[in-house]
Amino acid sequence: MRAQLGAQIRALRAKLDPQLLRIVEKIARKGPPVTDQDRAQLAIELFLLQKKDGGDFAAKLKAKLDEQKRRSH
């Protein structure tokens, strides 16, 4: 019974997006986000996971945010 359950868990994990699994494991370790900043960061991570462009959108977004940060300082 235990071996069968282990096989089922491994089969389910194999179907999940590894990045999504990383986020879920982080939440399981730390608990749900409690600050607005942590919630916003999680929302952005989940949004970016939905993009299937090899990280292009995330890289462009990060570049724009870095540029705005430099301008404001």
DSSP file (Angstrom, degrees, kcal/mol; ACC not computed):
  #  RESIDUE AA STRUCTURE BP1 BP2  ACC     N-H-->O    O-->H-N    N-H-->O    O-->H-N    TCO  KAPPA ALPHA  PHI   PSI    X-CA   Y-CA   Z-CA
    1    1 A M     >        0   0    0      0, 0.0     4,-2.2     0, 0.0     5,-0.2   0.000 360.0 360.0 360.0 -46.1    0.0    0.0    0.0
    2    2 A R  H  >  +     0   0    0      1,-0.2     4,-2.4     2,-0.2     5,-0.2   0.895 360.0  50.3 -65.1 -40.4    2.8    2.4    1.0
    3    3 A A  H  > S+     0   0    0      2,-0.2     4,-2.1     1,-0.2    -1,-0.2   0.881 110.1  51.1 -64.6 -38.3    4.8    1.7   -2.2
    4    4 A Q  H  > S+     0   0    0      2,-0.2     4,-2.1     1,-0.2    -2,-0.2   0.907 110.0  48.9 -65.8 -42.0    1.7    2.2   -4.3
    5    5 A L  H  X S+     0   0    0     -4,-2.2     4,-2.4     2,-0.2    -2,-0.2   0.909 110.5  51.5 -63.8 -42.4    1.0    5.6   -2.6
    6    6 A G  H  X S+     0   0    0     -4,-2.4     4,-2.4     1,-0.2    -2,-0.2   0.897 109.3  50.2 -60.7 -41.2    4.7    6.6   -3.2
    7    7 A A  H  X S+     0   0    0     -4,-2.1     4,-2.1     2,-0.2    -1,-0.2   0.885 110.1  50.2 -65.3 -38.8    4.4    5.7   -6.9
    8    8 A Q  H  X S+     0   0    0     -4,-2.1     4,-2.2     2,-0.2    -2,-0.2   0.907 110.5  49.5 -65.9 -41.9    1.2    7.8   -7.2
    9    9 A I  H  X S+     0   0    0     -4,-2.4     4,-2.6     1,-0.2    -2,-0.2   0.926 111.4  49.0 -63.0 -45.0    2.9   10.8   -5.6
   10   10 A R  H  X S+     0   0    0     -4,-2.4     4,-1.9     1,-0.2    -1,-0.2   0.883 110.4  51.6 -62.0 -38.8    5.9   10.5   -7.9
   11   11 A A  H  X S+     0   0    0     -4,-2.1     4,-0.8     2,-0.2    -1,-0.2   0.902 111.6  46.6 -66.0 -40.7    3.6   10.3  -10.9
   12   12 A L  H >X S+     0   0    0     -4,-2.2     4,-0.8     1,-0.2     3,-0.8   0.922 111.4  51.0 -66.2 -44.0    1.7   13.4   -9.8
   13   13 A R  H >< S+     0   0    0     -4,-2.6     3,-0.7     1,-0.2    -2,-0.2   0.857 104.6  58.2 -62.1 -35.0    4.9   15.3   -9.2
   14   14 A A  H 3< S+     0   0    0     -4,-1.9    -1,-0.2     1,-0.2    -2,-0.2   0.778 104.2  52.3 -66.9 -25.6    6.2   14.4  -12.6
   15   15 A K  H << S+     0   0    0     -4,-0.8    -1,-0.2    -3,-0.8    -2,-0.2   0.682  94.0  91.4 -82.6 -18.7    3.2   16.1  -14.2
   16   16 A L  S << S-     0   0    0     -4,-0.8     3,-0.0    -3,-0.7    -3,-0.0  -0.461  88.7-104.0 -81.7 149.1    3.7   19.4  -12.4
   17   17 A D     >  -     0   0    0     -2,-0.1     4,-2.6     1,-0.1     5,-0.2  -0.556  29.3-134.8 -64.9 127.0    5.7   22.3  -13.7
   18   18 A P  H  > S+     0   0    0      0, 0.0     4,-2.0     0, 0.0    -1,-0.1   0.845 104.6  51.5 -58.5 -34.7    9.0   22.2  -11.7
   19   19 A Q  H  > S+     0   0    0      2,-0.2     4,-1.9     1,-0.2     5,-0.1   0.903 110.4  48.1 -69.2 -39.4    8.9   25.9  -11.1
   20   20 A L  H  > S+     0   0    0      1,-0.2     4,-2.5     2,-0.2     5,-0.2   0.911 110.3  52.2 -65.2 -41.8    5.4   25.7   -9.8
   21   21 A L  H  X S+     0   0    0     -4,-2.6     4,-2.5     1,-0.2    -1,-0.2   0.885 106.8  53.8 -60.6 -39.2    6.4   22.8   -7.5
   22   22 A R  H  X S+     0   0    0     -4,-2.0     4,-2.0    -5,-0.2    -1,-0.2   0.915 110.0  47.1 -61.4 -43.3    9.3   25.0   -6.2
   23   23 A I  H  X S+     0   0    0     -4,-1.9     4,-2.3     2,-0.2    -2,-0.2   0.918 112.3  49.2 -65.5 -43.6    6.9   27.7   -5.3
   24   24 A V  H  X S+     0   0    0     -4,-2.5     4,-2.4     1,-0.2    -2,-0.2   0.906 111.1  49.8 -63.4 -41.3    4.4   25.3   -3.6
   25   25 A E  H  X S+     0   0    0     -4,-2.5     4,-2.0     2,-0.2    -1,-0.2   0.884 109.2  52.4 -64.6 -37.8    7.3   23.8   -1.6
   26   26 A K  H  X S+     0   0    0     -4,-2.0     4,-2.7     2,-0.2     5,-0.3   0.915 110.7  47.3 -63.0 -43.3    8.5   27.2   -0.5
   27   27 A I  H  X S+     0   0    0     -4,-2.3     4,-2.7     1,-0.2    -2,-0.2   0.894 110.2  53.0 -65.3 -39.2    4.9   28.1    0.7
   28   28 A A  H  < S+     0   0    0     -4,-2.4    -1,-0.2    -5,-0.2    -2,-0.2   0.877 114.4  42.4 -64.0 -37.1    4.7   24.7    2.5
   29   29 A R  H  < S+     0   0    0     -4,-2.0    -2,-0.2    -5,-0.1    -1,-0.2   0.943 128.3  26.6 -73.0 -49.0    8.0   25.4    4.3
   30   30 A K  H  < S-     0   0    0     -4,-2.7    -2,-0.2     1,-0.2    -3,-0.2   0.670 106.1-123.2 -91.3 -19.1    7.5   29.1    5.2
   31   31 A G     <  -     0   0    0     -4,-2.7    -1,-0.2    -5,-0.3    -2,-0.1  -0.290  52.5 -36.1  91.6 173.3    3.7   29.2    5.3
   32   32 A P  S    S-     0   0    0      0, 0.0     7,-0.1     0, 0.0     6,-0.0  -0.273  77.6 -88.0 -67.0 154.7    1.5   31.5    3.3
   33   33 A P        -     0   0    0      0, 0.0    -2,-0.0     0, 0.0    -6,-0.0  -0.364  40.5-174.8 -63.2 140.1    2.8   35.1    2.5
   34   34 A V        +     0   0    0     -3,-0.1     2,-0.2    -2,-0.0     3,-0.0   0.675  58.3  67.0-111.5 -23.9    1.8   37.5    5.3
   35   35 A T  S  > S-     0   0    0      1,-0.1     4,-2.4     0, 0.0     5,-0.2  -0.643  82.5-121.0 -98.0 158.2    3.0   40.9    4.0
   36   36 A D  H  > S+     0   0    0     -2,-0.2     4,-2.6     1,-0.2     5,-0.2   0.889 115.1  53.7 -61.1 -38.5    1.6   42.7    1.0
   37   37 A Q  H  > S+     0   0    0      2,-0.2     4,-2.5     1,-0.2    -1,-0.2   0.922 109.3  47.3 -63.8 -43.0    5.0   42.6   -0.6
   38   38 A D  H  > S+     0   0    0      2,-0.2     4,-2.3     1,-0.2    -1,-0.2   0.895 112.7  49.5 -65.0 -39.6    5.3   38.9   -0.2
   39   39 A R  H  X S+     0   0    0     -4,-2.4     4,-2.4     2,-0.2    -2,-0.2   0.909 111.7  48.7 -64.7 -41.9    1.8   38.4   -1.6
   40   40 A A  H  X S+     0   0    0     -4,-2.6     4,-2.4     2,-0.2    -2,-0.2   0.912 110.4  50.9 -64.2 -42.4    2.6   40.6   -4.6
   41   41 A Q  H  X S+     0   0    0     -4,-2.5     4,-2.5     1,-0.2    -2,-0.2   0.913 111.1  48.4 -62.7 -42.2    5.8   38.7   -5.3
   42   42 A L  H  X S+     0   0    0     -4,-2.3     4,-2.6     2,-0.2     5,-0.2   0.914 110.3  51.7 -63.4 -42.8    3.9   35.4   -5.2
   43   43 A A  H  X S+     0   0    0     -4,-2.4     4,-2.3     1,-0.2    -2,-0.2   0.905 111.4  47.4 -60.8 -41.3    1.3   36.8   -7.6
   44   44 A I  H  X S+     0   0    0     -4,-2.4     4,-2.9     2,-0.2    -2,-0.2   0.916 110.8  51.2 -66.4 -43.1    4.0   37.9  -10.0
   45   45 A E  H  X S+     0   0    0     -4,-2.5     4,-1.7     1,-0.2    -2,-0.2   0.925 112.4  46.3 -59.5 -44.3    5.8   34.6   -9.8
   46   46 A L  H  X S+     0   0    0     -4,-2.6     4,-0.9     2,-0.2    -1,-0.2   0.893 112.3  50.9 -66.5 -39.0    2.5   32.7  -10.6
   47   47 A F  H >X S+     0   0    0     -4,-2.3     3,-0.9    -5,-0.2     4,-0.6   0.936 110.2  49.1 -61.3 -46.6    1.7   35.1  -13.4
   48   48 A L  H >< S+     0   0    0     -4,-2.9     3,-0.8     1,-0.3    -1,-0.2   0.812 103.0  61.6 -66.3 -29.0    5.1   34.6  -15.0
   49   49 A L  H 3< S+     0   0    0     -4,-1.7    -1,-0.3     1,-0.2    -2,-0.2   0.805  97.5  59.3 -64.9 -27.5    4.8   30.8  -14.7
   50   50 A Q  H << S+     0   0    0     -4,-0.9     2,-0.4    -3,-0.9    -1,-0.2   0.729  85.8  91.6 -74.3 -20.8    1.8   31.0  -17.0
   51   51 A K    <<  -     0   0    0     -3,-0.8     2,-0.5    -4,-0.6     3,-0.2  -0.626  59.7-165.1 -76.6 125.7    3.9   32.6  -19.7
   52   52 A K        +     0   0    0     -2,-0.4    -1,-0.1     1,-0.2    -3,-0.1  -0.465  55.2 108.8-108.2  58.8    5.4   29.9  -22.0
   53   53 A D  S >  S-     0   0    0     -2,-0.5     3,-0.9     0, 0.0    -1,-0.2   0.140  94.5-100.7-121.4  17.5    8.0   32.1  -23.7
   54   54 A G  T 3  S-     0   0    0      1,-0.2    -2,-0.1    -3,-0.2    -3,-0.0   0.720  78.9 -57.3  71.6  19.9   11.2   30.7  -22.2
   55   55 A G  T 3> S+     0   0    0     -4,-0.2     4,-2.3    -7,-0.2    -1,-0.2   0.496 102.5 126.3  90.8   3.5   11.5   33.6  -19.8
   56   56 A D  H <> S+     0   0    0     -3,-0.9     4,-2.4     1,-0.2     5,-0.2   0.930  75.5  46.9 -60.6 -47.3   11.5   36.4  -22.3
   57   57 A F  H  > S+     0   0    0      1,-0.2     4,-2.6     2,-0.2    -1,-0.2   0.921 112.7  50.0 -62.4 -43.7    8.7   38.3  -20.7
   58   58 A A  H  > S+     0   0    0      1,-0.2     4,-2.6     2,-0.2    -1,-0.2   0.895 110.8  49.7 -62.0 -40.8   10.2   37.9  -17.3
   59   59 A A  H  X S+     0   0    0     -4,-2.3     4,-2.2     2,-0.2    -1,-0.2   0.910 112.2  47.1 -66.1 -42.0   13.6   39.2  -18.5
   60   60 A K  H  X S+     0   0    0     -4,-2.4     4,-2.3     2,-0.2    -2,-0.2   0.910 112.9  49.7 -65.3 -41.6   12.0   42.2  -20.2
   61   61 A L  H  X S+     0   0    0     -4,-2.6     4,-2.5     2,-0.2    -2,-0.2   0.925 111.0  48.8 -62.7 -44.9   10.0   43.0  -17.1
   62   62 A K  H  X S+     0   0    0     -4,-2.6     4,-2.6     1,-0.2    -1,-0.2   0.905 110.4  51.5 -62.4 -41.5   13.0   42.7  -14.9
   63   63 A A  H  X S+     0   0    0     -4,-2.2     4,-2.2     2,-0.2    -1,-0.2   0.914 111.3  47.5 -62.5 -42.7   15.0   45.0  -17.2
   64   64 A K  H  X S+     0   0    0     -4,-2.3     4,-2.4     2,-0.2    -2,-0.2   0.909 112.7  48.4 -65.8 -41.5   12.3   47.6  -17.1
   65   65 A L  H  X S+     0   0    0     -4,-2.5     4,-2.3     2,-0.2    -2,-0.2   0.904 111.6  49.8 -65.7 -40.4   12.0   47.5  -13.3
   66   66 A D  H  X S+     0   0    0     -4,-2.6     4,-2.2     2,-0.2    -1,-0.2   0.898 110.5  50.9 -63.3 -39.8   15.7   47.8  -12.9
   67   67 A E  H  X S+     0   0    0     -4,-2.2     4,-2.1     2,-0.2    -2,-0.2   0.921 111.0  47.5 -64.9 -43.8   15.7   50.8  -15.3
   68   68 A Q  H  X S+     0   0    0     -4,-2.4     4,-1.9     1,-0.2    -1,-0.2   0.890 110.5  52.9 -63.1 -38.8   13.0   52.5  -13.3
   69   69 A K  H  X S+     0   0    0     -4,-2.3     4,-0.8     1,-0.2    -2,-0.2   0.908 109.2  48.8 -63.2 -42.4   14.8   51.7  -10.1
   70   70 A R  H >< S+     0   0    0     -4,-2.2     3,-0.5     1,-0.2    -1,-0.2   0.889 110.8  50.9 -64.6 -39.5   18.0   53.4  -11.4
   71   71 A R  H 3< S+     0   0    0     -4,-2.1    -1,-0.2     1,-0.2    -2,-0.2   0.853 107.6  52.9 -66.1 -35.1   16.0   56.4  -12.6
   72   72 A S  H 3<        0   0    0     -4,-1.9    -1,-0.2     1,-0.2    -2,-0.2   0.657 360.0 360.0 -79.2 -13.8   14.4   56.9   -9.2
   73   73 A H    <<        0   0    0     -4,-0.8    -1,-0.2    -3,-0.5    -2,-0.2   0.426 360.0 360.0-103.1 360.0   17.7   56.9   -7.3
